């Protein structure tokens, strides 16, 4: 059996501090030389295609298909998306603060693949990664990268919001068409890849597609970074794709006996009972079968006792409602109503009769996936915590409903620039 803890992206990070360019090369080897030329590098694109790499930013879109599409356009642009919008995620900041050169190598590979001369890096304002990425760029003569600091809003990390900000607008998602890979920065085709995706590209550029496919699930190969939160705290781990949720949680000391429900995929994710979660493989297709997804590689495991899952979900729903961009009715009106209904059930035992209708009419109608993700999380909470919901409705809220939260819920700012 393949070792589920094969380290690739986290190789060499056993100590503390950031790897210098020399240390990074000692761990991973030098990036093969190659020139960026018009039309891109077809051989490199074929390797990326053959690797089967799926984007690690949330949607799981095939990286090779996106690269090929952008390479076909005129004067393409590449954006490294390090604006980690998920409050429960820490993998991207860890990559950028501990091995910034792996991310920059991935940016170089992406630029070579599509034939781009203009490169950007998006971070949230105040990110701990700003200093390490800036210092790493000073060590490099092969890259000219413009860094942009976006406001710390949840939807600001969405690809079209990042592009809109770089183009001088607010960090709000644009309506879905045209896609940024068709018309993005400066109206040109733009490749926006999450920094973990770029780190994988850096290694595919060194070792090739067969090496990448040598571990993990046959249909979704490679390794992935996970941010795992339990009552013990949060940690970032690297595992091969297809590893079960239970294997990961066991490894961080959260056993089946001590576990409650698990939130898989982050705040746009799905609540799953421990019985169902424990044997679920961490792949997009396995999670899609239960109405969920990997998202940005986030697992949040509640304890078996002492936490109210409804209250945790209600706090997240309220946060997501406050984080809407105010551009579409489903977000501006629908999400506050849904969050209010869930909060009333969790804290007062009040049942809102319109909840099921709201859950059916809000998704699929926004400029971005914000209403879709929020309603998925809320609907899965009502299903997974149905027993608790019934008890709240008949006996009033439980004592755990007012305990301090396990899930981080940042304050919402009013800034979009």
C-alpha positions as a Python dict, from the first residue, in 0.01 Angstrom:
ca = {
    (1, 'X'): (0, 0, 0),
    (2, 'X'): (125, 349, -86),
    (3, 'X'): (238, 545, 217),
    (4, 'X'): (-41, 800, 275),
    (5, 'X'): (206, 1049, 422),
    (6, 'X'): (441, 1083, 124),
    (7, 'X'): (585, 1434, 155),
    (8, 'X'): (652, 1633, -158),
    (9, 'X'): (542, 1991, -100),
    (10, 'X'): (640, 1975, 267),
    (11, 'X'): (975, 1806, 206),
    (12, 'X'): (1259, 1981, 388),
    (13, 'X'): (1027, 2171, 622),
    (14, 'X'): (1090, 1963, 932),
    (15, 'X'): (1262, 2250, 1113),
    (16, 'X'): (1151, 2610, 1138),
    (17, 'X'): (1198, 2919, 928),
    (18, 'X'): (1185, 2982, 555),
    (19, 'X'): (1398, 2791, 303),
    (20, 'X'): (1640, 3009, 111),
    (21, 'X'): (1677, 2964, -264),
    (22, 'X'): (1984, 2746, -204),
    (23, 'X'): (1819, 2531, 61),
    (24, 'X'): (1515, 2489, -161),
    (25, 'X'): (1732, 2372, -450),
    (26, 'X'): (1915, 2130, -220),
    (27, 'X'): (1581, 1970, -128),
    (28, 'X'): (1407, 1969, -466),
    (29, 'X'): (1683, 2008, -723),
    (30, 'X'): (1714, 2283, -981),
    (31, 'X'): (1424, 2373, -1205),
    (32, 'X'): (1512, 2272, -1564),
    (33, 'X'): (1598, 2572, -1776),
    (34, 'X'): (1357, 2687, -2041),
    (35, 'X'): (1258, 3006, -2217),
    (36, 'X'): (916, 3169, -2217),
    (37, 'X'): (802, 3205, -2575),
    (38, 'X'): (492, 3308, -2764),
    (39, 'X'): (238, 3028, -2780),
    (40, 'X'): (378, 2858, -2472),
    (41, 'X'): (565, 2531, -2432),
    (42, 'X'): (362, 2249, -2588),
    (43, 'X'): (578, 1972, -2439),
    (44, 'X'): (535, 2118, -2091),
    (45, 'X'): (160, 2156, -2143),
    (46, 'X'): (141, 1789, -2243),
    (47, 'X'): (320, 1690, -1921),
    (48, 'X'): (81, 1898, -1711),
    (49, 'X'): (-214, 1745, -1897),
    (50, 'X'): (-79, 1392, -1850),
    (51, 'X'): (-17, 1447, -1478),
    (52, 'X'): (-388, 1462, -1405),
    (53, 'X'): (-330, 1745, -1158),
    (54, 'X'): (-653, 1905, -1037),
    (55, 'X'): (-653, 2258, -900),
    (56, 'X'): (-606, 2274, -524),
    (57, 'X'): (-786, 2603, -470),
    (58, 'X'): (-1137, 2464, -432),
    (59, 'X'): (-1304, 2381, -764),
    (60, 'X'): (-1075, 2092, -861),
    (61, 'X'): (-1062, 2198, -1228),
    (62, 'X'): (-803, 2010, -1440),
    (63, 'X'): (-488, 2223, -1435),
    (64, 'X'): (-376, 2112, -1781),
    (65, 'X'): (-703, 2212, -1946),
    (66, 'X'): (-685, 2559, -1796),
    (67, 'X'): (-320, 2598, -1901),
    (68, 'X'): (-392, 2485, -2256),
    (69, 'X'): (-682, 2728, -2293),
    (70, 'X'): (-483, 3029, -2172),
    (71, 'X'): (-182, 2939, -2388),
    (72, 'X'): (-402, 2963, -2696),
    (73, 'X'): (-474, 3331, -2631),
    (74, 'X'): (-278, 3646, -2705),
    (75, 'X'): (-34, 3795, -2450),
    (76, 'X'): (-151, 3578, -2158),
    (77, 'X'): (-106, 3667, -1792),
    (78, 'X'): (-45, 3441, -1490),
    (79, 'X'): (-172, 3512, -1139),
    (80, 'X'): (-62, 3317, -831),
    (81, 'X'): (-356, 3321, -593),
    (82, 'X'): (-233, 3319, -235),
    (83, 'X'): (-535, 3505, -95),
    (84, 'X'): (-647, 3230, 140),
    (85, 'X'): (-1011, 3324, 195),
    (86, 'X'): (-1115, 3022, 404),
    (87, 'X'): (-1079, 3108, 775),
    (88, 'X'): (-1020, 2739, 856),
    (89, 'X'): (-737, 2704, 601),
    (90, 'X'): (-366, 2756, 666),
    (91, 'X'): (-196, 2551, 393),
    (92, 'X'): (-127, 2834, 148),
    (93, 'X'): (29, 3064, 405),
    (94, 'X'): (241, 2773, 530),
    (95, 'X'): (371, 2707, 178),
    (96, 'X'): (452, 3072, 114),
    (97, 'X'): (615, 3134, 450),
    (98, 'X'): (814, 2810, 469),
    (99, 'X'): (910, 2746, 104),
    (100, 'X'): (830, 3053, -105),
    (101, 'X'): (1067, 2940, -383),
    (102, 'X'): (856, 2633, -455),
    (103, 'X'): (562, 2865, -523),
    (104, 'X'): (778, 3094, -736),
    (105, 'X'): (911, 2797, -932),
    (106, 'X'): (551, 2698, -1001),
    (107, 'X'): (480, 3049, -1121),
    (108, 'X'): (780, 3022, -1355),
    (109, 'X'): (659, 2685, -1488),
    (110, 'X'): (308, 2821, -1547),
    (111, 'X'): (447, 3128, -1725),
    (112, 'X'): (664, 2910, -1948),
    (113, 'X'): (374, 2677, -2024),
    (114, 'X'): (137, 2950, -2142),
    (115, 'X'): (397, 3194, -2278),
    (116, 'X'): (328, 3471, -2027),
    (117, 'X'): (562, 3762, -1952),
    (118, 'X'): (335, 3934, -1698),
    (119, 'X'): (310, 3774, -1353),
    (120, 'X'): (113, 3866, -1042),
    (121, 'X'): (79, 3739, -685),
    (122, 'X'): (-239, 3804, -486),
    (123, 'X'): (-232, 3802, -105),
    (124, 'X'): (-471, 3916, 162),
    (125, 'X'): (-370, 4244, 324),
    (126, 'X'): (-162, 4177, 634),
    (127, 'X'): (-75, 3823, 528),
    (128, 'X'): (227, 3673, 701),
    (129, 'X'): (340, 3558, 357),
    (130, 'X'): (406, 3909, 227),
    (131, 'X'): (748, 3936, 390),
    (132, 'X'): (872, 3591, 285),
    (133, 'X'): (746, 3620, -73),
    (134, 'X'): (901, 3967, -108),
    (135, 'X'): (1234, 3843, 31),
    (136, 'X'): (1227, 3539, -199),
    (137, 'X'): (1166, 3756, -505),
    (138, 'X'): (1475, 3959, -416),
    (139, 'X'): (1677, 3636, -447),
    (140, 'X'): (1541, 3569, -795),
    (141, 'X'): (1651, 3729, -1121),
    (142, 'X'): (1432, 3509, -1338),
    (143, 'X'): (1098, 3649, -1220),
    (144, 'X'): (935, 3991, -1222),
    (145, 'X'): (621, 3958, -1011),
    (146, 'X'): (380, 4229, -898),
    (147, 'X'): (233, 4168, -552),
    (148, 'X'): (-122, 4280, -476),
    (149, 'X'): (-275, 4296, -128),
    (150, 'X'): (-648, 4233, -128),
    (151, 'X'): (-888, 4315, 156),
    (152, 'X'): (-955, 4026, 391),
    (153, 'X'): (-1300, 3939, 259),
    (154, 'X'): (-1412, 3579, 206),
    (155, 'X'): (-1509, 3622, -160),
    (156, 'X'): (-1206, 3840, -242),
    (157, 'X'): (-1001, 3527, -311),
    (158, 'X'): (-1237, 3409, -587),
    (159, 'X'): (-1053, 3417, -922),
    (160, 'X'): (-1264, 3684, -1089),
    (161, 'X'): (-1253, 3900, -773),
    (162, 'X'): (-872, 3881, -776),
    (163, 'X'): (-864, 3981, -1143),
    (164, 'X'): (-1113, 4263, -1086),
    (165, 'X'): (-892, 4398, -806),
    (166, 'X'): (-576, 4380, -1019),
    (167, 'X'): (-763, 4568, -1291),
    (168, 'X'): (-833, 4851, -1046),
    (169, 'X'): (-1180, 4753, -924),
    (170, 'X'): (-1319, 4623, -598),
    (171, 'X'): (-1224, 4273, -485),
    (172, 'X'): (-1571, 4146, -572),
    (173, 'X'): (-1650, 3853, -802),
    (174, 'X'): (-1749, 3944, -1155),
    (175, 'X'): (-2040, 3777, -1330),
    (176, 'X'): (-1940, 3441, -1467),
    (177, 'X'): (-1900, 3518, -1835),
    (178, 'X'): (-1657, 3571, -1990),
    (179, 'X'): (-1430, 3360, -1771),
    (180, 'X'): (-1096, 3506, -1661),
    (181, 'X'): (-908, 3251, -1872),
    (182, 'X'): (-1073, 3417, -2171),
    (183, 'X'): (-1060, 3781, -2059),
    (184, 'X'): (-890, 3862, -1733),
    (185, 'X'): (-610, 4103, -1635),
    (186, 'X'): (-608, 4390, -1883),
    (187, 'X'): (-871, 4206, -2087),
    (188, 'X'): (-621, 3933, -2174),
    (189, 'X'): (-646, 3557, -2113),
    (190, 'X'): (-537, 3498, -1756),
    (191, 'X'): (-428, 3182, -1576),
    (192, 'X'): (-522, 3205, -1208),
    (193, 'X'): (-382, 2919, -1004),
    (194, 'X'): (-384, 2865, -631),
    (195, 'X'): (-33, 2863, -484),
    (196, 'X'): (-53, 2496, -388),
    (197, 'X'): (-142, 2411, -748),
    (198, 'X'): (163, 2609, -859),
    (199, 'X'): (384, 2423, -610),
    (200, 'X'): (274, 2095, -769),
    (201, 'X'): (353, 2240, -1113),
    (202, 'X'): (702, 2323, -987),
    (203, 'X'): (760, 1954, -912),
    (204, 'X'): (593, 1830, -1231),
    (205, 'X'): (828, 2063, -1419),
    (206, 'X'): (1120, 1885, -1252),
    (207, 'X'): (1008, 1523, -1243),
    (208, 'X'): (734, 1482, -1504),
    (209, 'X'): (383, 1345, -1512),
    (210, 'X'): (466, 979, -1441),
    (211, 'X'): (641, 1073, -1119),
    (212, 'X'): (342, 1285, -1013),
    (213, 'X'): (99, 999, -1086),
    (214, 'X'): (308, 744, -895),
    (215, 'X'): (115, 811, -572),
    (216, 'X'): (-246, 878, -488),
    (217, 'X'): (-578, 796, -648),
    (218, 'X'): (-558, 675, -1008),
    (219, 'X'): (-816, 928, -1128),
    (220, 'X'): (-707, 1215, -904),
    (221, 'X'): (-336, 1149, -850),
    (222, 'X'): (-65, 1312, -643),
    (223, 'X'): (-55, 1452, -293),
    (224, 'X'): (-258, 1726, -134),
    (225, 'X'): (-226, 1961, 159),
    (226, 'X'): (-495, 1949, 427),
    (227, 'X'): (-568, 2193, 706),
    (228, 'X'): (-705, 1975, 987),
    (229, 'X'): (-882, 2133, 1285),
    (230, 'X'): (-980, 1933, 1593),
    (231, 'X'): (-1026, 2033, 1959),
    (232, 'X'): (-646, 1989, 1987),
    (233, 'X'): (-590, 2275, 1740),
    (234, 'X'): (-514, 2316, 1369),
    (235, 'X'): (-234, 2157, 1168),
    (236, 'X'): (-134, 2128, 803),
    (237, 'X'): (-58, 1780, 670),
    (238, 'X'): (33, 1639, 330),
    (239, 'X'): (-126, 1313, 223),
    (240, 'X'): (-178, 1120, -97),
    (241, 'X'): (-517, 1168, -259),
    (242, 'X'): (-766, 896, -179),
    (243, 'X'): (-661, 870, 186),
    (244, 'X'): (-968, 834, 407),
    (245, 'X'): (-1089, 1104, 642),
    (246, 'X'): (-1049, 863, 934),
    (247, 'X'): (-684, 793, 852),
    (248, 'X'): (-606, 1165, 858),
    (249, 'X'): (-794, 1231, 1182),
    (250, 'X'): (-640, 928, 1353),
    (251, 'X'): (-296, 1061, 1262),
    (252, 'X'): (-359, 1388, 1447),
    (253, 'X'): (-496, 1208, 1753),
    (254, 'X'): (-868, 1249, 1688),
    (255, 'X'): (-1003, 895, 1704),
    (256, 'X'): (-1342, 764, 1600),
    (257, 'X'): (-1443, 736, 1965),
    (258, 'X'): (-1360, 1100, 2038),
    (259, 'X'): (-1503, 1241, 1714),
    (260, 'X'): (-1833, 1399, 1634),
    (261, 'X'): (-1943, 1524, 1293),
    (262, 'X'): (-1684, 1642, 1040),
    (263, 'X'): (-1698, 1947, 815),
    (264, 'X'): (-1528, 1853, 488),
    (265, 'X'): (-1423, 2120, 238),
    (266, 'X'): (-1436, 2431, 452),
    (267, 'X'): (-1709, 2689, 498),
    (268, 'X'): (-1850, 2604, 155),
    (269, 'X'): (-1825, 2238, 252),
    (270, 'X'): (-2047, 1964, 384),
    (271, 'X'): (-2119, 1840, 736),
    (272, 'X'): (-2092, 1462, 753),
    (273, 'X'): (-2158, 1229, 1046),
    (274, 'X'): (-1852, 1055, 1189),
    (275, 'X'): (-1992, 717, 1079),
    (276, 'X'): (-2013, 834, 718),
    (277, 'X'): (-1699, 1048, 723),
    (278, 'X'): (-1455, 795, 865),
    (279, 'X'): (-1426, 578, 555),
    (280, 'X'): (-1472, 852, 293),
    (281, 'X'): (-1177, 881, 50),
    (282, 'X'): (-1048, 1234, 2),
    (283, 'X'): (-1125, 1267, -369),
    (284, 'X'): (-1359, 1497, -556),
    (285, 'X'): (-1566, 1214, -700),
    (286, 'X'): (-1613, 1036, -367),
    (287, 'X'): (-1728, 1356, -199),
    (288, 'X'): (-1943, 1461, -493),
    (289, 'X'): (-2138, 1139, -443),
    (290, 'X'): (-2257, 1270, -104),
    (291, 'X'): (-2320, 1622, -231),
    (292, 'X'): (-1988, 1763, -110),
    (293, 'X'): (-1639, 1843, -233),
    (294, 'X'): (-1278, 1877, -126),
    (295, 'X'): (-1281, 2254, -142),
    (296, 'X'): (-945, 2393, -36),
    (297, 'X'): (-852, 2077, 156),
    (298, 'X'): (-1013, 2147, 493),
    (299, 'X'): (-1125, 1904, 762),
    (300, 'X'): (-1287, 2027, 1082),
    (301, 'X'): (-1373, 1750, 1329),
    (302, 'X'): (-1601, 1827, 1621),
    (303, 'X'): (-1557, 1641, 1950),
    (304, 'X'): (-1810, 1373, 2037),
    (305, 'X'): (-1943, 1583, 2326),
    (306, 'X'): (-1942, 1941, 2449),
    (307, 'X'): (-2001, 2123, 2117),
    (308, 'X'): (-2330, 2208, 1948),
    (309, 'X'): (-2298, 2139, 1576),
    (310, 'X'): (-2601, 2355, 1499),
    (311, 'X'): (-2446, 2651, 1680),
    (312, 'X'): (-2111, 2603, 1502),
    (313, 'X'): (-2288, 2592, 1166),
    (314, 'X'): (-2502, 2895, 1255),
    (315, 'X'): (-2197, 3105, 1338),
    (316, 'X'): (-2038, 3012, 1004),
    (317, 'X'): (-2364, 3085, 820),
    (318, 'X'): (-2384, 3429, 983),
    (319, 'X'): (-2023, 3499, 881),
    (320, 'X'): (-2089, 3393, 521),
    (321, 'X'): (-2400, 3610, 509),
    (322, 'X'): (-2200, 3913, 629),
    (323, 'X'): (-1927, 3841, 373),
    (324, 'X'): (-2155, 3867, 68),
    (325, 'X'): (-2054, 4127, -191),
    (326, 'X'): (-2400, 4283, -204),
    (327, 'X'): (-2425, 4240, -580),
    (328, 'X'): (-2699, 3976, -608),
    (329, 'X'): (-3035, 3919, -440),
    (330, 'X'): (-2963, 3557, -341),
    (331, 'X'): (-2666, 3672, -133),
    (332, 'X'): (-2790, 4010, -17),
    (333, 'X'): (-3134, 3887, 91),
    (334, 'X'): (-3126, 3507, 93),
    (335, 'X'): (-2813, 3437, 297),
    (336, 'X'): (-2903, 3666, 591),
    (337, 'X'): (-3247, 3505, 603),
    (338, 'X'): (-3098, 3154, 604),
    (339, 'X'): (-2836, 3247, 864),
    (340, 'X'): (-3104, 3405, 1081),
    (341, 'X'): (-3321, 3095, 1058),
    (342, 'X'): (-3036, 2863, 1154),
    (343, 'X'): (-2928, 3093, 1439),
    (344, 'X'): (-3284, 3107, 1575),
    (345, 'X'): (-3300, 2727, 1577),
    (346, 'X'): (-2957, 2688, 1740),
    (347, 'X'): (-2994, 2954, 2010),
    (348, 'X'): (-3372, 2978, 2071),
    (349, 'X'): (-3521, 2654, 1945),
    (350, 'X'): (-3733, 2848, 1696),
    (351, 'X'): (-3815, 2672, 1367),
    (352, 'X'): (-3840, 2893, 1057),
    (353, 'X'): (-4099, 2730, 826),
    (354, 'X'): (-3955, 2894, 514),
    (355, 'X'): (-3603, 2746, 552),
    (356, 'X'): (-3652, 2458, 307),
    (357, 'X'): (-3797, 2691, 45),
    (358, 'X'): (-3511, 2939, 85),
    (359, 'X'): (-3258, 2659, 53),
    (360, 'X'): (-3411, 2560, -280),
    (361, 'X'): (-3429, 2907, -440),
    (362, 'X'): (-3099, 3068, -335),
    (363, 'X'): (-2836, 2845, -510),
    (364, 'X'): (-2732, 2890, -873),
    (365, 'X'): (-2841, 3251, -909),
    (366, 'X'): (-2540, 3456, -801),
    (367, 'X'): (-2245, 3612, -979),
    (368, 'X'): (-2021, 3358, -807),
    (369, 'X'): (-2052, 3039, -603),
    (370, 'X'): (-2099, 3216, -268),
    (371, 'X'): (-2473, 3144, -231),
    (372, 'X'): (-2423, 2788, -357),
    (373, 'X'): (-2151, 2709, -105),
    (374, 'X'): (-2328, 2872, 187),
    (375, 'X'): (-2656, 2691, 122),
    (376, 'X'): (-2470, 2359, 84),
    (377, 'X'): (-2313, 2404, 426),
    (378, 'X'): (-2645, 2504, 587),
    (379, 'X'): (-2846, 2224, 425),
    (380, 'X'): (-2589, 1963, 528),
    (381, 'X'): (-2592, 2096, 885),
    (382, 'X'): (-2970, 2061, 906),
    (383, 'X'): (-2945, 1705, 773),
    (384, 'X'): (-2645, 1590, 979),
    (385, 'X'): (-2767, 1752, 1301),
    (386, 'X'): (-3133, 1662, 1246),
    (387, 'X'): (-3157, 1494, 1586),
    (388, 'X'): (-3016, 1799, 1760),
    (389, 'X'): (-3250, 2023, 1559),
    (390, 'X'): (-3552, 1824, 1676),
    (391, 'X'): (-3437, 1844, 2038),
    (392, 'X'): (-3379, 2220, 2008),
    (393, 'X'): (-3725, 2266, 1859),
    (394, 'X'): (-3903, 2059, 2125),
    (395, 'X'): (-3694, 2124, 2438),
    (396, 'X'): (-3514, 2449, 2363),
    (397, 'X'): (-3145, 2506, 2288),
    (398, 'X'): (-2888, 2277, 2445),
    (399, 'X'): (-2635, 2398, 2702),
    (400, 'X'): (-2356, 2364, 2445),
    (401, 'X'): (-2516, 2614, 2206),
    (402, 'X'): (-2361, 2908, 2392),
    (403, 'X'): (-2014, 2763, 2450),
    (404, 'X'): (-1709, 2932, 2288),
    (405, 'X'): (-1682, 2837, 1918),
    (406, 'X'): (-1440, 2581, 1778),
    (407, 'X'): (-1451, 2717, 1422),
    (408, 'X'): (-1275, 3049, 1360),
    (409, 'X'): (-1511, 3330, 1253),
    (410, 'X'): (-1324, 3652, 1167),
    (411, 'X'): (-1473, 3995, 1204),
    (412, 'X'): (-1614, 4138, 882),
    (413, 'X'): (-1463, 4457, 744),
    (414, 'X'): (-1634, 4700, 507),
    (415, 'X'): (-1333, 4736, 278),
    (416, 'X'): (-1337, 4603, -80),
    (417, 'X'): (-1022, 4786, -200),
}
